[in-house]
Amino acid sequence: MPADITKLRKFIAPEVIYGQGSASVSGQYAHNLGLTHCLVVTDPGVLEAGWTELVVNSLIDNGIETTVFSEVSPNPRDTEVRSGVDVFMSHGCDGIVAVGGGSPMDCAKGIGIMATNGQDILEFEGVDQVEIPAPPLICIPTTAGSSADVSQFAIINDTSRKVKIAIVSKSTVPDTALVDPICTTTMSPTLTAATGLDALTHAFEAYVSLVNSETTDVFALSAIRLVRAHLLDAIASPNDIAARDKMMLASMHAGFAFSNAILGAVHAMAHAMGGLLDSPHGDCNASLLPHVVRANFNAAEARYRTIAGVFVHGLSPGEALAAPANEIRDRLVEELMGFGKQAGIPSGLSPMGMTRTDIPRLASLALKDACMLTNPKPFTQAEVEAIYEQAL
């Protein structure tokens, strides 16, 4: 028996098939899982891009029936999950294939656990609230950032309360992730930037999380390096498959990190905005991250110094460890702000629908978010309000 069981760490990940062309073998992997009729969960944009058709054809070629459900919006809603369950049950589906970004993948996870457990999606809020495993799930990401394809999270909008709920369970980990960089080549520069900075935020928050581990640290730092080196190229040249490949790898590594080390105040605050204001998640993260880093810095100084050594241009790891703390903090914050500007992210939270009068309500919601539990610094209502104010 270990002396301190709070030091134990687990690591959860799906089967991953990584590389160009992996989406085209979705039918083979669905067949391997014994599936006969798949609900294909996607969204209108992914349908238009042609990736859903690619996957459906692969399923059909392997003798698997398909039913497409595309009524999924950004920040997927509880109402959409319920509609998807009705389609799943009425068509006799026995598995789910999600094709898209974080929204279709999270919606697919919600459909699965609701279908097998016979409870409303909102009843699964929290950690390990899913008793019966979901049907087999294959995820095929078409963005490089959400990491829902490798995580144990599902984030769903509770439309009545106007909050985002987090469902954290082994049952939301996909059975198989087919991670194909080619599927990200149809992303616009704006979406590339938002999802890429979401991946960066995942990695930052996982690395300074109170439940980080040596395993998650490896993936978090790798993701930070990859985003810093390749995101701007992917934005500037959407068909640069080498840059797309590295960003998909960054997203996957960040997912391995945050799925197991959890997140922090940035995501708690972004979730509050997504639930109350339906604000775009990646943009919220990008705007909040520098301000949360500044507020958190003293509580996780050694870890932020390590991050600065791999992220700040012109700063070596040795210099990051030796320079005065205030200098490193300021350089890291400035680098994040400059990087977001280079990526084309809107400056501040106002363009995302937030006003000063929203701040008290948003801060209250953020403090109740599960991600706040693993933030390195415990924040008060006043401190969270101050961060929103600074980011406005």
N, C-alpha and C positions, 0 to 999 in steps of 0.2 A: 504494500500500500504506500503510495507516495506521501511525502510529508505534507504537501499542500495540493489538494486536488484542484484548487482554483487555477493551478498552473497547467493543467491538462488542456490540450487543444485537439480538435478534430479537423479533418479536411475532407470536404465533399466535392465531387466533380462528376459530371456525366461521362459516358463514352464520347470521345471527340474524334471526328474524321475531319482533318484540316487540309485544305489545299484547293487549288483551282480545279473546278469541275466537280467538287464533292456534292453540290446541290443536285446534280444530274443523276446521282445514284440513290436518291431518296427512296425510290420504290424498292430497291434491293434491301435497304435497311428496314423499311416497313415490313417487307416480307419476312425478314429475319426475326422480327418481333411477333410474327404470326398474325398480323393484321389482315382483315378482309375488307373493311370499309372505313376509310379515314375521313374525319372532318378536317378540312383544310382551312385553317384560320388565317386570315390575311386582312389587308385593308385596300381601299380603292387605289391608292398610289402605287402599291406593289403590284396590284392587278394590271394597272396601266403599263408598268415597267416590263411586264412579261415574265417575271420570276415565278409567279403562281402557276402560270401555264406550263412552264418548264417542269415544275414539281408534279403537277397533276398528270402530265403526260408520262412521267417516270413511274408514278404509281399505277396508272392504267396499264402500262407496258408490263408490269409485274403482276397483273391480274387482280389489282386492288380497286374496289369501287371508291369513288370520291364524292363528297358533298362540300361545296365551298361556302364558307361563312365569311363575309367581308364587311359586316356592319361594325367596324371597330374604328374608333376615333383616337386621336392623340389623348393621352391620359385616360386609358380605357375605363369605362363606367360600369358600375354594378348592373345597370339595366342591360348593357350589351352582353355581359357574362350570362345573365339569365336567358336572354334571347338565344345565345349560342348553345346553352344546355338544352333548350327546347328543340333546336335543330338536331343536335347530337342524338337525343333520345328518339325523336320521331323518325329519324332515318336509320336507326339501328346501327350506329357507328360503334366500332370497338377500339378505336385509337384516334389520336389527334396529331396532325402535322401543322406546325406554325411556320408561316413564311412571312417575314417582315422584320420590323424593328422591335423595340421593347414593347410597344402597345399590343400588337397581335400576339406576341409571345406571352405577355402577362395575362392577356385575356384568355388565351388557350389554357394556361395553367389553371385559371379560375374555373373555366368550363369543366376541366377534368376533375378537379377535386369536388366540385359541386355535384357533378353527375354521379359519382360513386358514393358520396356520403349522404346525399339526400337532404342537405341543409343549405340554407341561403349562404351566398358567398360572404356576406358580412360577418357571419358567425365564426369565420376562420381567422379573424384578425389576431395578430400576435404570433408567438413562437410555439411551434409544435402543437397546433390545435387541430391538425388533420389526422383523423383516426384511421381511415381506410385509404390505401394507396389509390392514386389516380390511374386512369387508363394509360397505356403506353403513349409517350409523347416524344416526338421528334421536332427539334427546333432548327430552323434554317434562317440565320440572321441576314438581313439585307442592309444593315447599318453597322458601323464600327464604333460602338460606344455603350449601348445599354447593357451588354453582357448578360441579358436575360437567358441566353442560350446555355449558359454554364452556371447559373446561380440558383440558390435556394429561395429567392425572393419572388414574390408577385405583388405588384403595387396596383391597387384598384381604387377608383374614385367612388366614394360613398356620396351619391348625388343628393341625398336628403340632408345630410349633415354638412355637405360641402367640405369634406376632408378626404385625404388619401389614406387608405389603410394599407399596412404592410402585413403580408402573410409570409411567414418564414417557416419552411418545413422541408424535410427530405422529399416529401411528396410533390414538391414543386420543382425539383431538380429534373430536367429532361432525361429520358433514357438515353437519347443520342442527340448530339449536336453535329450538324453538317456545316462546317464553317468554311465558306467559299468566298474568297476575296472578290471574285468576279461579280458577285451579286451586289457589291457596293459601288460599282462603276456608274450606276444610274442616279446616285445621290447628287443633289445640287450642292454647290459650294457652301451654301448656308447650312444645309443639313449636315454636311460633312464636318463643318466647324462645330456645330452644336453637339453632335454625338461624340466627336473626338475629345471635346473638352469635358464631356460627361465621363468618358473613360479616364481622363486625367484626374478628375475629381475623385472618382472611385479609388484610384491608386493612392492619391494623397491621403485620403481619409482612412483607407485600410492601413497604411503604413504608420499613422499616428494613433490608430485605434487602441483603446485600452485592452483589447483582446488580440492584439497582433501576435504573430508567431514567426519563427525563423522561416517556415515554409511560405507564409503569405508575404513576408518581407521580400523574398526573392522575386515573386511575381509582381509586387507593387513597384519596386524599383525598376524592373525591366519595362513595365508599362510606361512609367514616367519617361525613361530614356527614349522609348520608341515614339511616344507622342511628340516629345520635344524635337526629335530628329525628322519626323515624317509627316506630321499633320499639315503643315503649311504647303508642302509639295502636293499632298492629296487634294487640298483645296484649290490650288492653282492649276493643277492638271488632273482633272477627274478620271482620265483614262490611263493615268500612270499606274499600271498594275503593280509595279514594285512598291510604290508608296501605299497603295491600297492594301497590299499584302501585309506590310508592316503595321498599318493601322488596325487591321483585323486581328493581327497577333497581339497588338497592344490591348485591344478590347478584351480579348480572351484572357490575357494575363491579369488585367485589372479585375476581371470577373472572378477568376480563381482567388484573387486576394480579398476582395470585399465580400464575396459570398461566405467566406470563412472568418474573416476578421471584422466584418460588419463595417458600418460607416460612421458618420459624425454629424456635426451641427450643420454643415452645408446642405446635406441631403434632408435633414429634418426641416430646415427652413425652406428649401425648395419644394418639399412635399406640401408644406402649408400653403405655399403660393399656388401650386398646381391644383390643390383641392378647392381652395376658396376662390381663386381667380382664373383657374384653368390656364395658367401661364406655362409657356414651353419649358420643359424640364431642363434640357441642356443649357439653354441660355441663362436660366436662373442659377444653375450651378456655377457657370463661368463667371457671372457677375458677383456672386457671393464668395467664391473661394478666396480671393485675395484678402477680403475683410475678415473672414473667419481665421485664416492663417495668422493674421496680425493679432487677433484676439486670443488665439490658442498658443502662440509661440512660446511663451514662458513656461507653459505647462508641458511642453514636449520639445524643448529646445534642442536636445541632442538629435532627435529624429528629424526635425526640420533642417538642422544643419546638414545632415546626410542628404536630404532631398535637394537642398540648395546646391550641393556639390555635384549633383547629376543634372540639375535643371537650369541653373543660372548660367547663361552664356559668359564665358571668360572667367569663370570661378572654378578653381580646381577643388577636388574633395579635401585636400589638405588645407587650403585657404579657408574653405567653409567651416572647418573644425577649429581653426586658430583665430579667426577674426573676431572682433567684439560682437556680442549677441545682437545689439541694436543694428549694427551694420548689416549682418546677415539677414535679419528679419526684414529690414527695409529693402535690401536688394532682391530678396525672394518675392516680396509683395509687388515691387515695381516690375520685376520680370513677368510675373503672372498677368499683371494689368497690360503690359506691353504685348504679351503673347496673345491675349484675348483680342486686343485691338488689331493686331496683325491678321488674326483669323476672321475678323469682321463681325465679331459679336457686338450687339448693341451696348452702348455704354450706360451702365446703371440699370436699375430695376423699373424705372418709370415706363420705358417702352413696352414692358411686359404686363402693363395694366395695374401696377401697384401705385397707390397714393399714400400720402402720409397718414391719412385717417385709418388706413388698413393695418397699420403697424401693430397696435396693441393686440388686435385679434390674431394676426399672423404669429406674433411672438408667443402667445398663449398656446396656439395649436402646435407650434414647433417644439415647445418644451414637453409636450405630451407624446411626441413622435418617438418610436422605439430607437431610431438612429441616434438620438441624443444621449442614450445610455452609455454608448461607447466612445463618445467624444472625450478627448483627453482633459478637458476643463469643464467642470459643472457650471453652467450659466444660469444667471437669474433672469427674470422677466425684463428687468431694466437693461441688462447687458445684451440680450437678444434684440430688444427694441433699438438699442444703439447701433448694432451691426446693420440692421435693416435701414436705419437712417443714413448711415455712412454709405451704404450701397445704392441708395435711392437715386 
